[in-house]
Amino acid sequence: MAAQKLVFVTGNKNKLAETRRILGDHFQLESVNIDLPELQGTNQEIALEKCRQASKIVNGPVFVEDTGLGFNALNGLPGPYIKWFLEGVGLEGLNKMLVGFSDKGAAAYCNIVYTTGPDVEPIIFEGRVEGKIVDARGPTSFGWDPVFQPDGYDQTYAEIDSSIKNTMSHRFLAVCKLRAYLAKQEVQA
């Protein structure tokens, strides 16, 4: 059986490589880098609108991914704005945001949103991993991974080998839901 073609709208090579590893050989993943506007809203609202806009530009089926990191002590902030917080204050600054709070808990989440076309309402698949914010440890090549330590692990995402991370991360959980959905659709076709 031929690999199912999927269009992933991302310009992030790390997200693309990780998603390819998680999806496996049954899917032919094509990447399209579209400069979508930065949106505001809840993590789900942002992800859904990104998918709608991307599908109109591609004029066909696409999926987008939007991740966030929410701090318990800050009622879920920075959440979907983590990229901008990280660029503004760096890894050390993320830690400093929690100085004075005893709760260092956080949730990493990934919203994968898929649609079959510009006029079809997108479907959202969320993966979520609870953990805590720690002093940066490990390689700094993949966003906020060095400061997030998932519950049940004594290493940060950056320290965890990718072969393990790709079986438990927030992105893994969301991509698995997408993969299961697509497999079900393929069987029904």
C-alpha positions in Angstrom: 0.0 0.0 0.0 1.3 3.5 -0.9 2.1 5.9 1.8 -0.6 8.4 2.5 0.4 12.0 1.6 0.0 14.6 4.3 0.9 18.3 4.1 2.3 19.7 7.4 2.4 23.5 7.5 5.6 24.3 9.5 8.9 26.0 9.0 10.4 24.4 12.1 12.8 21.6 11.0 12.9 20.1 14.5 9.1 19.8 14.6 9.1 18.3 11.1 11.8 15.7 11.9 10.1 14.7 15.2 6.7 14.4 13.5 8.1 12.3 10.7 9.6 9.9 13.2 6.3 9.7 15.1 4.1 9.2 12.1 6.3 6.4 10.6 6.5 5.1 7.0 2.8 4.8 6.4 2.6 8.6 5.7 4.5 10.7 3.2 4.9 14.0 5.0 5.4 17.1 2.9 6.3 20.3 4.6 5.1 23.7 3.5 6.4 26.9 5.2 3.7 29.5 5.2 4.1 32.8 7.1 0.8 32.8 9.0 0.0 35.9 11.1 0.5 35.6 14.9 -2.9 35.2 16.4 -4.2 35.8 19.9 -6.7 33.7 21.8 -6.8 30.4 23.6 -4.5 27.6 22.4 -7.3 25.9 20.6 -8.6 29.0 19.0 -5.2 29.9 17.7 -4.5 26.4 16.3 -7.9 26.1 14.6 -7.6 29.5 12.9 -4.0 28.7 11.8 -5.4 25.6 10.1 -8.2 27.4 8.4 -5.9 30.0 7.0 -3.3 27.5 5.9 -5.9 25.4 4.1 -7.1 28.4 2.2 -3.5 29.2 1.1 -2.7 25.6 0.1 -6.2 25.1 -1.2 -6.4 21.6 0.1 -5.9 19.3 3.0 -3.3 20.3 5.6 -2.4 20.0 9.3 -0.8 22.5 11.5 0.7 22.2 14.9 0.7 24.7 17.8 2.4 24.0 21.0 2.4 25.8 24.4 3.9 25.7 27.8 1.7 26.8 30.6 2.8 27.5 34.1 0.4 26.5 36.9 1.4 29.5 39.1 0.6 31.9 36.2 -2.8 30.4 35.4 -1.5 28.8 32.2 0.7 31.6 30.9 2.8 31.9 28.8 0.8 29.1 27.1 0.5 29.6 23.3 2.8 32.7 23.6 5.8 30.7 24.9 7.8 31.3 21.7 7.7 35.0 22.3 8.4 34.7 26.0 11.4 32.5 25.2 12.7 34.9 22.6 12.2 37.9 25.0 13.6 36.5 28.3 15.5 33.3 27.4 15.5 30.1 29.3 16.8 31.7 32.5 14.1 34.3 32.3 11.4 31.6 32.1 12.7 30.3 35.4 12.8 33.9 36.9 9.1 34.3 36.0 8.4 31.7 38.7 10.6 33.2 41.5 8.4 33.8 44.5 6.0 31.0 43.6 6.2 27.6 45.3 4.3 25.9 42.4 6.8 25.2 39.6 4.3 22.9 37.9 3.6 23.3 34.1 1.9 21.6 31.3 3.3 21.1 27.8 0.6 20.8 25.2 0.4 20.3 21.5 -2.6 20.9 19.3 -2.5 19.2 15.9 -5.3 20.5 13.7 -6.3 18.8 10.5 -8.7 19.7 7.7 -9.4 18.1 4.3 -10.0 21.5 2.7 -10.6 25.2 3.0 -14.4 24.8 3.5 -14.2 21.9 5.9 -14.2 22.6 9.7 -10.9 21.5 11.1 -10.5 18.8 13.7 -8.3 19.3 16.7 -6.1 16.6 18.4 -4.5 17.6 21.7 -1.6 16.0 23.5 -0.7 17.2 27.0 2.1 16.3 29.4 2.3 17.5 33.0 5.7 18.4 34.5 7.6 21.2 36.1 9.9 24.1 35.3 13.5 23.5 36.2 16.9 25.2 35.6 17.9 24.6 32.0 19.6 21.3 31.4 20.6 19.7 28.2 21.0 20.9 24.6 19.4 24.3 23.8 18.6 23.5 20.2 14.8 22.8 20.6 13.0 25.8 22.2 12.0 25.4 25.8 12.9 21.7 26.1 15.8 22.4 28.5 13.5 23.8 31.2 10.6 21.3 31.1 10.9 18.1 33.1 7.9 15.8 32.6 6.4 14.1 35.6 7.9 10.6 36.2 11.3 11.6 34.7 14.4 13.0 36.2 15.5 14.5 32.9 14.3 17.5 30.9 12.9 17.0 27.4 16.2 18.2 26.1 18.1 15.5 28.1 15.7 12.7 27.2 16.9 10.7 24.2 14.6 11.4 21.2 13.8 7.7 20.9 12.2 7.9 24.3 10.8 11.5 24.0 9.0 10.4 20.7 7.0 7.9 22.7 5.7 10.1 25.5 5.8 13.8 24.5 2.9 16.2 24.1 3.6 16.2 20.3 3.7 12.3 20.3 0.3 12.1 22.0 -1.3 14.6 19.6 0.3 13.1 16.5 -0.9 9.6 17.6 -4.4 10.8 17.8 -4.1 12.3 14.3 -2.6 9.0 13.0 -5.4 7.0 14.5 -8.0 9.3 13.0 -6.5 9.1 9.5 -6.2 5.3 9.7 -9.9 5.1 10.6 -10.8 7.4 7.7 -8.7 5.3 5.3 -10.5 2.1 6.4 -13.9 3.7 5.9 -13.0 5.0 2.4 
